[in-house]
Amino acid sequence: MPQQPSAQVTAAEISRIAGVTRATVSNWRRRHEDFPAPAGGTDSSPLYDLESVRAWLASRGHASAATPSEELRTTLRLRVQSGGSGTSEGLLLLVLAAAGHTAAELTAATELPDADLVAHARRDTVAAADAVPAADPARFEAGDAAALRALYACVRDEGAQAALGVLAERELEDSAASGAYLTPAPLADLMARLIPGSPSVVLDPACGGGTLLAAAARRGARELYGQDSLPVQARRSAVSLMLTAPEATVTVRAADSLRADAFSGLVADAVLCNPPYGVRDWGHDELAYDPRWAYGVPARAESELAWAQHALAHLAPGGYAALLLPPATAGRASGRRVRQELVRSGALRAVIALPVGASVPLHIGLQVWVLQRPEPGGAERKSVLFVDTASAGPPADRTRGASRSASLDWPGVTARAVDAWRAFTEDAETFEGEPGVARAVAVVDLLDDVVDLTPARLVRASRSDADPAELSAEVDATRRDLARAAKALARAAGREEWSAAGAAAREWRTATASDLARGGALTLLRTVPEGTRGRAEDDGSGERAEVRAVLTGSDISRGSGPTGDPAELRSDMAPVIAVGDVLVRAVVGGDGPMARVAGEEDSGALLGLHIHLFRPDPKRLDAWFLAGFLGADENIAGASTGSTVLSVSPGRLRVPLLPLEEQRRYGDAFRHVHALRAEARRAMRLAEETARLLAGGLTGGQLLPTREAAEVRGPGGDSPH
């Protein structure tokens, strides 16, 4: 029988396998004559024989540093080259089956010979064959063995959700699907919390990966219904929900909800939805007389208002829906009549503006519309709530790419939205709101020629309600704080903790974090995602029951204490943070630091999902030295993988090998850098807050410019000084 050719890999994949940077791979090619020659590709993008590369790396002691999810991602790309079946439906079924195995059983599967492994995987998928919509029967072949082995290992080490994410990511690429995005988990939790009570039956008619339904399940929903026009998303959602909500009844269908509603007779307690945006071919002509359009036939450019009415049509009287919509829906001229009827009937209860970057598309500030199906003979709705979370203070940081959502101040955004909504629903008549943040607007004031429902416009109109004396006192207090912060920043900037290295930059030998962990110099911990097996390590203090909060990636970037909600951690396997731990954000992005050393304010908090925890042996590693080098830009870049979202592989981060006394000198310098950054951040925040209060007070009429200010400025507008 002819031997199948080995798979081929790129230089980038070699760097991931070896745990080095791409520049290092380029240096190997130039400096080592025995480095494998290209086996394909082009001069600018060569491909290398995988087995030859692995043999070369093994001869030099380079064990694979790729994480299990990275290894799965690579083997999926190479699967067709290796003679595999190339389809992912069977692998999705296998994830569901593998999640029911113990770690020992998964390890045993990875050690089987290829033929036995393929047979084992076929048997594993039989029980799950009917659970995933539109999935073909599993037909694994000999060329699938590497992918099967990588999948079992990924489920064992990183959890079924991690393996599921890699599979869906790959299948979306293969299908060239567009507009398929996950709703970020913090946003899904926020939308689920906007549904009052404890709904049991929840529908998402554009379910995507199932994030919104999973959030509903965490709040007690027991019947989950989802539909998506992309079969890959429907399959992904079904498997994900079965993993995360095993006690719930999950029903997912693959079809276009507007054109082919799979649940036409369903009456749900609540609807959560993040529908596709800006779709002109949504069925306007063929659905012109559809009974769902109780509030008016949506215009061709108003697919979002079609989704809103679809949600209302599936609600029981008095039931609530929360939809994530683009800001244009609130003011576009073509949607005026439908918006008017939604307001007039009392179906629209609230519009909540989110900060830019809350979800895709990242460049605009999306809105959450809260709808309620009117009850026959129910109370008249006299007002609509508008909340502008984007204007309630400066953002946590400004980032590029999909990681921007993870860096937002989600606890702050959620608190502002949920607190205002809860107070409004308790008694809309007496709701006072908050100037510049939340306001209840009378229905009669909204029914003008435009029916513009943009929160920023309506919320800012309430600034004149602020008391001039209170605002003046707040400005004075903030200015005093700013003056003190500026003095502290000047003192921090005046200290010198370093000297020039000389004619050339210093070079040193380094080791990876994986090497240091194997040698016992540090311990690497993480929070095990929901749906995985095993037990998270802790510090042995027995304080888990007294945890204050959860430390999030946003807390590290902002320099704040732990702000996450333990109830929303979605894992009972989170390590407890101790003083001296080094914490590194797992998602790259943002203006804040990537790493910090845990202090007293962090001690006892739970570790968030997107943070790596390094616990150094103080007799061998200085914590501040470790944090300084782990969080360095070049180090983070060399240990990061991904395209739109860059994730840090902790084992690939490198640390210089220096004596402990020299480490401490570097540690003192890094500690000063941390203090300087903290003082700068505090001064910037106070400067922004002072400017915001002054500008709002001057334009709102509460503050007046003084004659002295004009005299100091002098004629012509310039200061005489």
C-alpha positions as CSV (number, residue, x, y, z in Angstrom):
1,M,0.0,0.0,0.0
2,P,1.6,3.4,-1.0
3,Q,2.6,5.6,1.9
4,Q,0.5,8.8,2.2
5,P,2.5,12.0,1.8
6,S,3.2,14.0,5.0
7,A,1.3,17.2,5.5
8,Q,3.0,20.6,4.8
9,V,3.2,23.5,7.2
10,T,4.1,27.2,6.9
11,A,6.8,29.0,8.8
12,A,4.2,30.6,11.1
13,E,2.9,27.1,12.0
14,I,6.5,26.0,12.7
15,S,6.9,28.9,15.1
16,R,3.7,27.8,17.0
17,I,4.9,24.2,17.1
18,A,8.3,25.1,18.5
19,G,7.1,27.9,20.8
20,V,9.3,30.6,19.2
21,T,8.8,33.7,17.1
22,R,8.6,33.7,13.3
23,A,11.9,35.6,13.3
24,T,13.6,32.7,15.1
25,V,12.3,30.3,12.4
26,S,13.8,32.6,9.7
27,N,17.1,32.6,11.6
28,W,17.1,28.8,11.7
29,R,16.6,28.6,7.9
30,R,19.6,30.9,7.3
31,R,22.0,29.6,9.9
32,H,21.4,25.8,9.9
33,E,22.3,24.0,6.7
34,D,20.4,20.9,7.8
35,F,17.1,22.8,8.3
36,P,14.5,21.1,6.1
37,A,14.3,22.5,2.6
38,P,10.9,23.8,1.3
39,A,8.7,21.0,0.0
40,G,6.2,23.2,-1.7
41,G,4.6,26.6,-1.8
42,T,6.4,29.6,-3.3
43,D,9.6,31.5,-2.7
44,S,7.8,34.1,-0.7
45,S,5.5,31.6,1.1
46,P,7.3,28.2,1.3
47,L,5.8,25.1,2.8
48,Y,7.7,22.5,4.7
49,D,7.2,18.8,5.3
50,L,5.7,18.4,8.7
51,E,7.4,15.2,9.7
52,S,10.8,16.5,8.6
53,V,10.3,19.7,10.6
54,R,9.3,17.7,13.7
55,A,12.3,15.4,13.4
56,W,14.6,18.4,13.0
57,L,13.1,20.1,16.1
58,A,13.3,16.9,18.1
59,S,17.0,16.5,17.2
60,R,17.6,19.9,18.9
61,G,15.4,19.3,21.9
62,H,12.5,21.5,20.9
63,A,9.3,19.8,22.1
64,S,6.0,21.1,20.8
65,A,4.9,24.3,22.7
66,A,1.6,24.6,20.9
67,T,-1.5,24.6,23.1
68,P,-4.0,21.8,22.5
69,S,-6.4,24.2,20.7
70,E,-3.5,25.4,18.5
71,E,-2.6,21.8,17.7
72,L,-6.2,21.1,16.8
73,R,-6.3,24.2,14.6
74,T,-3.2,23.1,12.7
75,T,-4.3,19.5,12.2
76,L,-7.6,20.6,10.9
77,R,-5.8,22.7,8.2
78,L,-3.6,19.8,7.3
79,R,-6.4,17.2,7.4
80,V,-7.2,17.2,3.7
81,Q,-3.5,17.0,2.8
82,S,-3.3,13.9,5.0
83,G,-6.2,12.1,3.3
84,G,-8.9,13.0,5.8
85,S,-12.6,13.4,5.1
86,G,-12.3,17.2,5.4
87,T,-15.8,17.7,6.9
88,S,-16.5,18.9,10.4
89,E,-20.0,17.5,11.2
90,G,-18.6,14.3,12.6
91,L,-16.1,16.2,14.7
92,L,-18.9,18.3,16.2
93,L,-20.6,15.1,17.2
94,L,-17.3,13.8,18.6
95,V,-16.9,16.9,20.8
96,L,-20.3,16.3,22.3
97,A,-19.4,12.6,22.9
98,A,-15.9,13.4,24.2
99,A,-17.3,15.8,26.8
100,G,-18.9,12.9,28.6
101,H,-15.6,11.0,29.0
102,T,-13.2,11.3,31.9
103,A,-9.7,12.7,31.5
104,A,-8.3,9.1,31.8
105,E,-10.6,7.9,29.0
106,L,-9.7,10.7,26.8
107,T,-6.0,10.1,27.4
108,A,-6.5,6.4,26.5
109,A,-8.1,7.4,23.3
110,T,-5.2,9.6,22.2
111,E,-2.8,6.7,22.7
112,L,-4.7,4.3,20.4
113,P,-3.1,3.3,17.1
114,D,-4.6,5.2,14.2
115,A,-7.0,2.4,12.9
116,D,-8.3,1.8,16.4
117,L,-8.6,5.5,17.1
118,V,-10.8,6.0,14.0
119,A,-13.0,3.0,15.0
120,H,-13.3,4.4,18.5
121,A,-14.3,7.8,17.2
122,R,-17.0,6.3,15.0
123,R,-18.5,4.5,18.0
124,D,-18.4,7.7,20.1
125,T,-20.5,9.7,17.6
126,V,-23.3,7.2,17.2
127,A,-25.0,8.2,20.5
128,A,-24.9,11.9,19.5
129,A,-26.0,11.4,15.9
130,D,-29.5,12.8,16.3
131,A,-28.6,15.7,18.5
132,V,-27.0,18.1,16.0
133,P,-29.2,19.6,13.2
134,A,-28.2,19.1,9.6
135,A,-25.2,17.0,10.5
136,D,-24.1,14.1,8.3
137,P,-23.2,10.7,9.8
138,A,-19.6,10.5,10.9
139,R,-17.4,8.9,8.3
140,F,-13.9,9.1,9.7
141,E,-11.0,7.8,7.6
142,A,-7.4,6.9,8.2
143,G,-6.3,10.4,7.4
144,D,-8.4,11.8,10.2
145,A,-6.4,10.2,13.0
146,A,-4.2,13.2,13.7
147,A,-7.3,15.5,14.0
148,L,-9.2,13.0,16.2
149,R,-6.2,12.7,18.5
150,A,-5.8,16.5,18.7
151,L,-9.6,16.9,19.4
152,Y,-9.6,14.4,22.3
153,A,-6.5,16.1,23.8
154,C,-8.1,19.5,23.4
155,V,-11.3,18.4,25.1
156,R,-9.3,16.9,27.9
157,D,-6.9,19.8,28.5
158,E,-8.9,22.9,27.5
159,G,-12.5,21.8,27.6
160,A,-15.2,20.9,25.0
161,Q,-16.0,24.6,24.4
162,A,-12.5,25.4,23.3
163,A,-12.5,22.5,20.8
164,L,-16.0,23.5,19.6
165,G,-14.7,27.1,19.0
166,V,-11.8,25.8,16.8
167,L,-14.1,23.6,14.8
168,A,-16.7,26.3,14.2
169,E,-13.9,28.8,13.3
170,R,-12.6,26.4,10.7
171,E,-15.9,25.5,9.2
172,L,-16.9,29.2,8.9
173,E,-13.7,29.8,7.0
174,D,-14.4,26.9,4.7
175,S,-18.0,27.9,4.0
176,A,-17.0,31.6,3.4
177,A,-19.9,32.6,5.6
178,S,-20.2,36.3,6.3
179,G,-22.0,38.1,9.1
180,A,-21.5,35.1,11.5
181,Y,-20.3,36.6,14.8
182,L,-20.5,35.6,18.4
183,T,-22.3,37.9,20.9
184,P,-19.6,38.6,23.6
185,A,-20.5,36.7,26.8
186,P,-20.6,39.9,29.0
187,L,-23.1,41.5,26.5
188,A,-25.2,38.3,26.4
189,D,-25.3,38.3,30.2
190,L,-26.4,42.0,30.2
191,M,-29.2,41.3,27.7
192,A,-30.4,38.3,29.7
193,R,-30.5,40.4,32.8
194,L,-32.8,42.9,31.1
195,I,-35.6,40.2,31.0
196,P,-37.6,40.6,34.2
197,G,-38.4,37.5,36.3
198,S,-37.3,34.0,35.5
199,P,-38.5,33.0,31.9
200,S,-38.6,29.3,31.3
201,V,-39.1,29.2,27.5
202,V,-36.6,31.4,25.6
203,L,-36.2,31.8,21.8
204,D,-33.3,33.2,19.8
205,P,-34.3,33.3,16.1
206,A,-30.8,34.2,14.9
207,C,-28.9,32.1,17.5
208,G,-25.4,32.1,16.0
209,G,-23.1,30.2,18.4
210,G,-25.8,30.1,21.1
211,T,-24.3,32.7,23.5
212,L,-27.6,34.4,24.2
213,L,-29.4,31.2,24.9
214,A,-26.6,30.1,27.2
215,A,-26.9,33.3,29.1
216,A,-30.7,32.6,29.5
217,A,-29.9,29.1,30.7
218,R,-27.6,30.5,33.4
219,R,-30.6,32.6,34.6
220,G,-32.9,29.6,34.9
221,A,-34.4,29.0,31.4
222,R,-35.2,25.3,30.8
223,E,-36.5,25.3,27.3
224,L,-34.1,26.8,24.7
225,Y,-35.2,27.3,21.1
226,G,-32.7,28.5,18.5
227,Q,-32.7,29.0,14.7
228,D,-30.0,30.2,12.4
229,S,-29.8,30.5,8.6
230,L,-26.2,29.1,8.6
231,P,-26.1,25.3,9.2
232,V,-22.7,25.6,10.7
233,Q,-23.9,28.1,13.3
234,A,-27.0,25.9,14.1
235,R,-24.8,22.9,14.7
236,R,-22.4,24.8,16.8
237,S,-25.2,26.3,18.9
238,A,-26.8,22.9,19.5
239,V,-23.6,21.3,20.7
240,S,-22.6,24.3,22.8
241,L,-26.0,24.5,24.5
242,M,-26.0,20.8,25.2
243,L,-22.6,21.2,26.9
244,T,-23.4,24.3,28.9
245,A,-27.0,23.6,29.8
246,P,-27.3,19.8,30.1
247,E,-30.5,20.1,32.2
248,A,-32.3,22.2,29.6
249,T,-34.3,21.0,26.6
250,V,-32.5,22.2,23.5
251,T,-34.1,22.5,20.1
252,V,-32.1,24.2,17.3
253,R,-33.1,24.4,13.6
254,A,-31.2,25.5,10.5
255,A,-33.2,27.9,8.4
256,D,-34.0,31.6,7.8
257,S,-36.3,32.6,10.6
258,L,-38.0,35.4,8.6
259,R,-38.7,33.3,5.5
260,A,-39.0,29.9,7.1
261,D,-39.9,30.1,10.7
262,A,-39.3,26.7,12.3
263,F,-41.2,27.6,15.4
264,S,-44.3,29.4,14.0
265,G,-46.5,28.1,16.8
266,L,-44.1,28.8,19.6
267,V,-45.2,31.2,22.4
268,A,-42.1,32.1,24.4
269,D,-41.6,33.8,27.7
270,A,-38.7,35.8,26.3
271,V,-36.8,36.4,23.1
272,L,-33.1,37.3,23.0
273,C,-31.6,38.1,19.6
274,N,-28.6,39.6,17.8
275,P,-30.0,39.6,14.3
276,P,-28.0,40.3,11.1
277,Y,-27.6,44.0,10.3
278,G,-28.3,45.9,7.0
279,V,-29.7,42.9,5.1
280,R,-31.8,44.2,2.2
281,D,-32.7,40.8,0.8
282,W,-34.6,39.7,3.9
283,G,-37.9,38.8,2.1
284,H,-39.6,42.2,1.9
285,D,-41.6,41.4,-1.2
286,E,-42.7,37.9,-0.4
287,L,-43.6,38.7,3.2
288,A,-45.5,41.9,2.5
289,Y,-48.8,40.5,4.0
290,D,-47.2,38.5,6.8
291,P,-49.4,38.6,10.0
292,R,-46.3,39.3,12.1
293,W,-46.2,43.0,10.9
294,A,-48.7,44.2,13.5
295,Y,-46.9,47.5,13.8
296,G,-46.5,48.2,10.1
297,V,-44.8,46.6,7.1
298,P,-41.0,47.1,7.5
299,A,-39.3,49.0,4.6
300,R,-36.8,47.2,2.5
301,A,-34.0,48.9,4.4
302,E,-35.5,48.0,7.8
303,S,-34.7,44.3,8.3
304,E,-34.0,45.1,11.9
305,L,-37.6,46.3,12.5
306,A,-38.8,43.0,10.8
307,W,-36.7,41.1,13.4
308,A,-38.2,43.2,16.2
309,Q,-41.8,42.4,15.1
310,H,-40.8,38.7,14.6
311,A,-39.7,38.7,18.3
312,L,-42.9,40.3,19.5
313,A,-45.0,37.8,17.5
314,H,-43.4,34.9,19.4
315,L,-44.0,36.4,22.9
316,A,-46.7,35.6,25.3
317,P,-48.7,38.7,26.3
318,G,-46.5,40.6,28.8
319,G,-43.4,38.8,27.7
320,Y,-40.1,40.6,27.0
321,A,-37.6,40.7,24.2
322,A,-34.1,42.2,24.1
323,L,-32.5,42.8,20.7
324,L,-29.1,44.1,19.8
325,L,-29.5,46.6,16.9
326,P,-27.4,49.1,15.0
327,P,-27.9,52.8,16.0
328,A,-29.4,53.7,12.6
329,T,-32.6,51.7,13.5
330,A,-33.4,54.4,16.0
331,G,-33.6,57.3,13.6
332,R,-33.6,56.2,10.0
333,A,-36.4,57.9,8.1
334,S,-37.7,54.7,6.4
335,G,-38.5,53.2,9.8
336,R,-40.4,56.1,11.3
337,R,-43.9,54.7,11.0
338,V,-43.0,51.3,12.6
339,R,-41.1,53.1,15.4
340,Q,-44.1,55.3,15.9
341,E,-46.4,52.3,16.4
342,L,-44.0,50.5,18.7
343,V,-43.9,53.6,20.9
344,R,-47.6,54.4,20.7
345,S,-48.6,50.9,21.6
346,G,-46.3,50.6,24.5
347,A,-44.3,47.7,22.9
348,L,-41.0,49.6,23.1
349,R,-40.0,49.9,26.7
350,A,-36.3,50.9,26.6
351,V,-33.4,51.8,24.3
352,I,-29.9,51.4,25.8
353,A,-26.9,52.7,24.0
354,L,-23.7,50.7,24.4
355,P,-20.0,51.9,24.1
356,V,-18.2,51.6,20.8
357,G,-16.6,48.2,20.5
358,A,-19.2,46.3,22.6
359,S,-19.7,43.9,19.7
360,V,-19.2,43.5,16.0
361,P,-19.3,45.8,14.1
362,L,-16.8,47.3,16.4
363,H,-16.6,50.8,15.0
364,I,-20.2,51.9,16.0
365,G,-22.0,52.1,19.3
366,L,-24.8,49.4,19.2
367,Q,-28.1,49.6,21.0
368,V,-30.2,47.2,23.0
369,W,-33.9,47.5,22.4
370,V,-36.2,46.1,25.2
371,L,-39.7,45.2,23.9
372,Q,-42.7,43.9,25.7
373,R,-45.8,42.4,24.0
374,P,-48.8,44.5,25.2
375,E,-51.3,42.7,27.3
376,P,-55.0,43.1,26.4
377,G,-56.5,45.5,29.0
378,G,-53.0,46.0,30.5
379,A,-51.7,49.3,32.0
380,E,-51.0,52.2,29.6
381,R,-47.3,52.8,29.0
382,K,-46.7,56.5,29.3
383,S,-43.0,56.7,28.9
384,V,-39.9,55.0,27.4
385,L,-36.5,54.6,29.2
386,F,-33.4,55.8,27.4
387,V,-29.9,54.9,28.8
388,D,-26.6,56.0,27.4
389,T,-23.9,53.8,28.9
390,A,-21.3,55.3,26.5
391,S,-21.5,58.7,28.1
392,A,-21.5,57.6,31.7
393,G,-17.7,58.0,32.0
394,P,-14.5,57.3,30.0
395,P,-14.1,53.9,28.5
396,A,-11.8,51.4,30.2
397,D,-9.3,51.6,27.3
398,R,-9.2,52.0,23.6
399,T,-8.2,49.0,21.5
400,R,-8.2,47.7,18.0
401,G,-9.8,44.5,16.8
402,A,-12.2,42.1,18.3
403,S,-10.5,42.2,21.7
404,R,-12.0,45.7,22.2
405,S,-15.1,44.1,23.7
406,A,-13.1,42.2,26.3
407,S,-11.4,45.4,27.4
408,L,-14.6,47.4,28.1
409,D,-15.7,48.2,31.6
410,W,-18.5,45.6,31.4
411,P,-19.3,45.6,35.1
412,G,-19.8,49.4,34.9
413,V,-21.8,49.2,31.7
414,T,-24.0,46.4,33.0
415,A,-24.6,48.2,36.3
416,R,-25.6,51.5,34.7
417,A,-28.0,49.7,32.3
418,V,-29.5,47.2,34.7
419,D,-29.9,49.6,37.6
420,A,-31.7,52.2,35.5
421,W,-34.0,49.5,33.9
422,R,-34.8,47.9,37.2
423,A,-35.7,51.3,38.8
424,F,-37.8,52.1,35.7
425,T,-39.8,48.9,35.8
426,E,-40.4,49.1,39.5
427,D,-42.2,52.5,39.1
428,A,-42.0,54.3,35.8
429,E,-44.1,57.2,37.1
430,T,-41.6,58.2,39.8
431,F,-38.4,57.3,38.0
432,E,-36.0,60.2,38.3
433,G,-33.1,59.0,36.1
434,E,-29.6,60.4,36.2
435,P,-28.6,63.5,34.2
436,G,-26.6,62.6,31.2
437,V,-27.0,58.8,31.7
438,A,-30.7,57.8,32.0
439,R,-34.0,59.4,31.4
440,A,-37.6,58.4,31.0
441,V,-39.2,60.3,28.1
442,A,-43.0,60.7,27.8
443,V,-44.5,58.9,24.8
444,V,-46.2,62.1,23.7
445,D,-42.8,63.8,23.4
446,L,-41.5,61.0,21.2
447,L,-44.3,61.0,18.6
448,D,-43.0,63.9,16.5
449,D,-42.3,64.0,12.7
450,V,-39.1,62.1,13.1
451,V,-39.6,59.7,16.1
452,D,-35.8,59.7,16.7
453,L,-35.1,57.2,19.5
454,T,-31.4,57.8,19.8
455,P,-30.5,57.7,23.6
456,A,-27.6,60.2,23.4
457,R,-29.9,62.9,22.0
458,L,-32.7,62.3,24.5
459,V,-30.5,61.7,27.6
460,R,-28.4,64.7,27.1
461,A,-31.5,66.9,26.8
462,S,-32.0,66.3,30.5
463,R,-28.7,68.0,31.7
464,S,-30.6,71.2,32.5
465,D,-32.2,69.2,35.3
466,A,-29.0,69.2,37.3
467,D,-28.8,71.5,40.4
468,P,-26.3,74.3,39.7
469,A,-25.0,74.4,43.3
470,E,-24.5,70.6,43.4
471,L,-22.7,70.6,40.1
472,S,-20.4,73.5,41.1
473,A,-19.4,71.7,44.3
474,E,-18.7,68.5,42.3
475,V,-16.5,70.4,39.9
476,D,-14.5,72.0,42.8
477,A,-14.0,68.7,44.5
478,T,-12.8,67.0,41.2
479,R,-10.4,69.9,40.5
480,R,-8.8,69.6,43.9
481,D,-8.4,65.8,43.3
482,L,-6.9,66.6,39.9
483,A,-4.4,69.1,41.4
484,R,-3.2,66.5,43.9
485,A,-2.9,63.8,41.2
486,A,-0.8,66.1,39.0
487,K,1.6,66.7,41.9
488,A,1.9,62.9,42.6
489,L,2.5,62.3,38.9
490,A,5.3,64.9,38.8
491,R,7.0,63.3,41.8
492,A,6.8,59.8,40.2
493,A,8.1,61.1,36.8
494,G,11.1,62.8,38.6
495,R,12.5,59.6,40.0
496,E,15.2,57.7,38.1
497,E,15.5,53.9,38.4
498,W,17.7,53.1,35.4
499,S,20.8,54.0,33.5
500,A,22.0,53.7,29.9
501,A,23.2,50.2,29.0
502,G,26.2,51.6,27.0
503,A,27.1,51.3,23.4
504,A,24.8,48.2,22.8
505,A,21.7,46.8,24.3
506,R,22.1,44.0,26.8
507,E,21.5,40.4,25.7
508,W,20.7,37.5,27.9
509,R,19.7,33.8,27.8
510,T,16.1,33.1,28.3
511,A,13.8,30.3,29.2
512,T,10.1,29.8,28.4
513,A,7.5,29.8,31.1
514,S,6.8,26.2,30.3
515,D,10.5,25.4,31.0
516,L,10.4,27.3,34.3
517,A,7.2,25.5,35.3
518,R,8.7,22.1,34.6
519,G,11.7,23.1,36.7
520,G,9.5,24.1,39.6
521,A,10.4,27.9,39.5
522,L,6.7,28.8,39.0
523,T,3.2,27.3,38.8
524,L,0.9,28.2,35.9
525,L,-2.8,28.3,36.8
526,R,-6.0,29.2,34.9
527,T,-9.7,29.1,35.4
528,V,-11.2,26.0,33.8
529,P,-14.0,26.9,31.5
530,E,-17.5,25.7,32.1
531,G,-18.3,22.2,30.7
532,T,-14.7,20.8,31.3
533,R,-13.7,18.1,33.7
534,G,-11.0,18.2,36.4
535,R,-10.2,20.4,39.4
536,A,-8.6,23.8,39.4
537,E,-5.7,24.3,41.8
538,D,-5.9,26.9,44.5
539,D,-3.5,28.3,47.1
540,G,-4.6,25.9,49.8
541,S,-5.8,28.6,52.1
542,G,-9.3,27.3,52.3
543,E,-10.7,30.8,51.6
544,R,-12.7,30.0,48.5
545,A,-16.0,30.5,50.4
546,E,-14.9,34.1,51.3
547,V,-14.0,35.3,47.8
548,R,-14.9,39.0,47.3
549,A,-15.1,39.2,43.6
550,V,-13.6,38.1,40.3
551,L,-10.5,39.7,38.8
552,T,-11.1,40.3,35.1
553,G,-8.8,41.3,32.2
554,S,-10.4,44.8,32.2
555,D,-9.3,45.2,35.8
556,I,-5.7,44.6,34.8
557,S,-5.9,47.0,31.9
558,R,-7.6,49.7,34.0
559,G,-5.5,49.1,37.1
560,S,-8.6,48.6,39.3
561,G,-9.3,46.0,42.0
562,P,-11.5,43.0,41.2
563,T,-14.9,44.0,39.8
564,G,-16.2,40.8,38.3
565,D,-19.4,39.1,39.6
566,P,-18.8,35.6,40.9
567,A,-22.3,34.6,39.8
568,E,-21.3,35.3,36.2
569,L,-17.9,33.5,36.2
570,R,-19.6,30.4,34.6
571,S,-17.0,28.1,36.3
572,D,-16.6,26.5,39.7
573,M,-13.0,25.7,39.0
574,A,-11.3,29.1,39.5
575,P,-8.0,29.5,41.4
576,V,-7.9,31.9,44.3
577,I,-5.5,34.8,43.8
578,A,-2.7,35.3,46.4
579,V,-0.4,38.2,47.1
580,G,2.6,38.0,44.8
581,D,0.9,36.2,42.0
582,V,1.7,37.5,38.5
583,L,-1.4,38.0,36.4
584,V,-1.3,38.3,32.6
585,R,-4.2,39.1,30.3
586,A,-5.0,36.3,27.9
587,V,-6.4,38.5,25.1
588,V,-4.1,41.1,23.5
589,G,-5.3,44.6,23.1
590,G,-5.9,47.9,24.9
591,D,-3.8,50.8,26.2
592,G,-3.3,49.4,29.7
593,P,-0.7,47.0,30.9
594,M,-0.8,43.3,30.0
595,A,0.5,42.1,33.4
596,R,0.6,43.1,37.1
597,V,1.6,41.7,40.4
598,A,-1.3,40.8,42.8
599,G,-1.5,43.0,45.8
600,E,-3.6,43.0,49.0
601,E,-6.6,44.3,47.1
602,D,-6.5,41.3,44.8
603,S,-5.9,38.6,47.5
604,G,-8.8,36.2,47.8
605,A,-10.4,37.1,44.5
606,L,-11.2,34.5,41.9
607,L,-9.2,34.4,38.7
608,G,-11.3,35.5,35.7
609,L,-11.6,33.4,32.5
610,H,-9.3,35.4,30.4
611,I,-6.3,35.7,32.7
612,H,-3.2,33.5,33.1
613,L,-1.8,33.3,36.7
614,F,1.9,32.7,37.2
615,R,2.8,31.8,40.9
616,P,6.5,32.2,41.3
617,D,8.7,30.5,43.9
618,P,10.0,33.6,45.7
619,K,13.4,31.8,46.4
620,R,14.0,31.6,42.6
621,L,11.9,34.4,40.9
622,D,11.1,38.0,41.9
623,A,7.4,38.7,41.1
624,W,7.9,42.2,39.8
625,F,10.8,41.1,37.6
626,L,8.6,38.3,36.2
627,A,5.7,40.6,35.6
628,G,7.8,43.2,33.8
629,F,9.3,40.7,31.3
630,L,6.1,38.7,30.9
631,G,4.1,41.8,30.0
632,A,6.7,43.3,27.6
633,D,5.3,44.1,24.1
634,E,7.8,41.9,22.2
635,N,7.3,39.0,24.5
636,I,3.5,39.2,24.2
637,A,3.7,39.5,20.4
638,G,6.0,36.4,20.2
639,A,3.6,34.3,22.3
640,S,0.4,35.4,20.6
641,T,-1.7,33.5,18.1
642,G,-4.8,34.2,16.1
643,S,-6.0,36.5,13.3
644,T,-8.7,38.9,14.5
645,V,-8.4,38.0,18.2
646,L,-4.9,37.5,19.5
647,S,-4.6,35.1,22.4
648,V,-1.5,34.7,24.6
649,S,0.0,31.2,24.9
650,P,1.4,31.5,28.4
651,G,3.9,28.6,28.1
652,R,5.6,30.5,25.2
653,L,6.4,33.7,27.2
654,R,10.1,34.0,27.8
655,V,12.0,35.1,30.9
656,P,15.7,36.1,31.2
657,L,17.8,33.8,33.4
658,L,19.3,36.1,36.0
659,P,20.5,35.7,39.6
660,L,17.8,36.6,42.2
661,E,19.6,39.7,43.4
662,E,19.8,41.1,39.9
663,Q,16.1,40.1,39.4
664,R,15.2,42.3,42.4
665,R,17.0,45.3,40.9
666,Y,14.9,44.9,37.8
667,G,11.8,44.3,39.9
668,D,12.3,47.6,41.8
669,A,12.5,49.4,38.4
670,F,9.3,47.7,37.1
671,R,7.5,48.5,40.4
672,H,8.3,52.1,39.8
673,V,7.1,51.9,36.2
674,H,3.8,50.4,37.5
675,A,3.4,53.3,40.0
676,L,4.1,55.9,37.3
677,R,1.5,54.3,35.0
678,A,-1.0,54.3,37.8
679,E,-0.5,57.9,38.7
680,A,-0.7,58.9,35.0
681,R,-4.0,56.9,34.6
682,R,-5.4,58.6,37.7
683,A,-4.5,62.1,36.6
684,M,-5.9,61.4,33.1
685,R,-9.2,60.1,34.5
686,L,-9.6,63.1,36.8
687,A,-8.7,65.5,33.9
688,E,-11.3,64.0,31.7
689,E,-13.9,64.0,34.4
690,T,-13.2,67.7,35.3
691,A,-13.4,68.7,31.6
692,R,-16.6,66.7,31.2
693,L,-18.3,68.4,34.2
694,L,-17.1,71.9,33.2
695,A,-18.3,71.5,29.6
696,G,-21.6,70.0,30.6
697,G,-22.2,72.7,33.2
698,L,-21.4,75.6,30.9
699,T,-23.5,74.2,28.0
700,G,-26.4,73.2,30.4
701,G,-26.5,76.6,32.0
702,Q,-25.5,75.6,35.5
703,L,-22.1,77.2,35.4
704,L,-21.3,80.7,34.1
705,P,-17.9,82.0,32.9
706,T,-16.4,84.7,35.2
707,R,-15.3,88.2,34.2
708,E,-11.9,87.4,35.7
709,A,-11.4,84.6,33.1
710,A,-12.1,86.9,30.2
711,E,-9.8,89.6,31.6
712,V,-6.9,87.2,32.2
713,R,-7.3,85.9,28.6
714,G,-7.0,89.5,27.3
715,P,-8.2,91.0,24.0
716,G,-7.9,88.8,20.9
717,G,-8.5,85.6,22.8
718,D,-4.9,85.0,24.0
719,S,-3.6,85.1,27.5
720,P,-1.3,88.1,28.1
721,H,1.1,85.7,29.8
